[in-house]
Amino acid sequence: MLKHLCLLAAIQRFSIKSKPFCVFDTHAGAGSYVVNDEQVQLNGEFKTGLTRLVSQKETSIADDDPLLNDYISTLSRFQEQGVIPGSPVLAASWLRAQDALVAMELHPTEFEKLQNNLSTRALQENVCAQIALHHRDGFEGLVGVVPPAQKRGIVLIDPPYENASEYQAVYQTIEKVLKRWPTACILIWYPLLSQRAGAKSGRSEQLRDSLAEIALSGLFYAELNVSEKSADNGMFGSGVAVINPPWQFAETIAGALQKLAKPLSATSIKTHWLVELT
């Protein structure tokens, strides 16, 4: 939810200007998921996130917070259809006709689902006139397709981090992208892992801090913890680091997270500039 909220905030800030822009999603997955799917029900994560937040729709949680209100309204619309939206489907529903979405997914089965879900969603919502899907590795693919013709754009990088090598791949990919496209707004999602994760514990924080070496024009991050950091909890929270965040992005996210804390039973929220905007 933190990842999606940051994506919406970036899209809304970019949409202030009429000029088109492009959103890149490097690890798109299936795009969306059916609530009554057996695997989704078995996992049950949506019950502590999406379901809790949508149940707040009629309360004051989103009062005076346009970002949070728009996000909850979007989730509510999808929930009524029995769908849990992923980042590419959400981006498609938020983009304008003049904007574009480029979504990448390497796994063949997930890519086939992505094709079906985005085609259906684009037709139903009549949004995002330009959608390009790439069956390829997101790290390699992103470097190969930037900068976009639109010149303006947002990149979402959120690999599963199943292998420790993915942390280095994220850093190297961003370094290459910034050389080709210095003005890119790049959102990097990362898990916060306890000692239970073994060698991966602390790697996200190391990655986040190391980005300051290459994010010379601005680096902000937001973190949301849903449990205390202890060996028993495994993944106790997550974060999103943002390179070249758009104007007022940090203030917008900080305000929304304060309101999200209670319904998501967050134990702590942190927002911080590692590199101030220049």
Helices and strands as residue ranges (DSSP letters): H 2-14, E 22-25, E 32-34, H 38-43, G 45-48, H 50-54, H 66-80, E 83-85, H 87-94, E 100-104, H 108-125, E 130-134, H 138-145, E 153-157, H 165-180, E 185-193, G 195-200, H 203-210, G 211-213, E 219-225, E 235-243, H 249-260, E 268-275
